[in-house]
Amino acid sequence: MKALVFYEHGELDVLRYEDVPVPEPGPGEVLVKLEAAALNHLDIWVRRGWPGLKLKMPHIGGADGAGTVAKLGPGVTGIEVGTRVAINPGSNAFEDEFTRRGEHSMSPGYGILGESRPGTFAEYVVTPAESLLPMPEGASFEETAAAQLVFLTAWRMLMIRAGLRAGESVLIIGAGGGVNTAALQIAKLAGAEVYALTSTEEKMEKARQLGADHVINYKTEDWVKRILDLTGKRGVDLVVDNVGQATWKKSMQVARRGGRIVTVGNTSGPLAETDIRYIFAKHLTIIGSTMGSPQEFRDVMALIWAGKLRPIIDRIMPLSEGRQAQALMESGEQFGKIVLKP
């Protein structure tokens, strides 16, 4: 089969589009013929590597994918060959106190497709049978693949970890990324007032179309001053900051007294300076989150397939152009998800 692989960690030049063996499903596993995959910032971080990350090379990245069941491993029941499926990108290697109480992504045994095991940037992928969710008739492979990681992550971040409530105000920093286009829609569905930061007039208009109540160009405006002006100096109830180093201090400035800041990422860098006085003087709550549970995956995908939430696709590209797709994501020029077709 064709796949996008790398033999060592590094920049874009380590990616190769080449033939690799079709994997065999083991006990409790299923082979899925992929019809669509989608990019995430995680794919860039895995390709570059980090201390402690040990992968069997060559490695296939990709957490998001949708396709049809091609082969069942030993002991698999309850699903048939030919079934159209979405793939939950997260799974657990063992049961523990976290999985028993439904906090799967907090478990040390939690892994993500394309990170802890070969992923979806290929014609076929092997995944645990329990990670598969049958798609309804009429659902597209492209939109299903584009939804998975980012909507699961955004749903848990906002609704479970941050406890977002109707009537609250939310600031989303960087409205063009996959998680944040999902977060914007979820916040509106929850009845929040949404403030969004982005970088171009085109992205501003797209954020408005998704329901943002206030959109600010962070390249041309002092967005801290603008947020405080719009809120009568109060600030916002919840800040979604997945940028990290470049925005962290400002996030604490715009959070209201008693407000929360939630993060699932650090696209500008992981080491941010924190003025602790903001935390105790304003009674701020800092919340970390990542991925989600199988039930949360089912819940958010049901909303996607019911049309209440919509994955935003910037463009669809062939898997053979995976290197160019990752370059585009690194540039930050896209709005929404980049989908790859094997």
HELIX and SHEET records of a PDB file:
HELIX    1   1 LEU A   12  VAL A   14  5                                   3    
HELIX    2   2 HIS A   41  ARG A   48  1                                   8    
HELIX    3   3 GLU A   97  ARG A  100  1                                   4    
HELIX    4   4 HIS A  104  MET A  106  5                                   3    
HELIX    5   5 ALA A  129  SER A  131  5                                   3    
HELIX    6   6 PHE A  141  TRP A  155  1                                  15    
HELIX    7   7 ARG A  156  ARG A  161  3                                   6    
HELIX    8   8 GLY A  178  LEU A  189  1                                  12    
HELIX    9   9 GLU A  201  GLN A  209  1                                   9    
HELIX   10  10 TRP A  223  LEU A  230  1                                   8    
HELIX   11  11 TRP A  248  VAL A  254  1                                   7    
HELIX   12  12 ILE A  276  ALA A  281  1                                   6    
HELIX   13  13 PRO A  294  TRP A  305  1                                  12    
HELIX   14  14 LEU A  319  GLU A  321  5                                   3    
HELIX   15  15 GLY A  322  SER A  331  1                                  10    
SHEET    1   A 3 LEU A  15  ASP A  19  0                                        
SHEET    2   A 3 LYS A   2  PHE A   6 -1                                        
SHEET    3   A 3 HIS A  59  ILE A  60 -1                                        
SHEET    1   B 5 TYR A 124  PRO A 128  0                                        
SHEET    2   B 5 GLU A  29  ALA A  38 -1                                        
SHEET    3   B 5 ASP A  64  LEU A  72 -1                                        
SHEET    4   B 5 ARG A  84  ILE A  87 -1                                        
SHEET    5   B 5 LEU A 132  PRO A 134 -1                                        
SHEET    1   C 4 TYR A 124  PRO A 128  0                                        
SHEET    2   C 4 GLU A  29  ALA A  38 -1                                        
SHEET    3   C 4 LYS A 337  LYS A 341 -1                                        
SHEET    4   C 4 ILE A 313  PRO A 318  1                                        
SHEET    1   D 2 GLY A  90  ASN A  92  0                                        
SHEET    2   D 2 TYR A 110  ILE A 112 -1                                        
SHEET    1   E 6 HIS A 214  ASN A 217  0                                        
SHEET    2   E 6 GLU A 193  THR A 198  1                                        
SHEET    3   E 6 SER A 169  ILE A 173  1                                        
SHEET    4   E 6 VAL A 236  VAL A 240  1                                        
SHEET    5   E 6 ALA A 255  THR A 263  1                                        
SHEET    6   E 6 THR A 285  GLY A 288  1                                        
END                                                                             
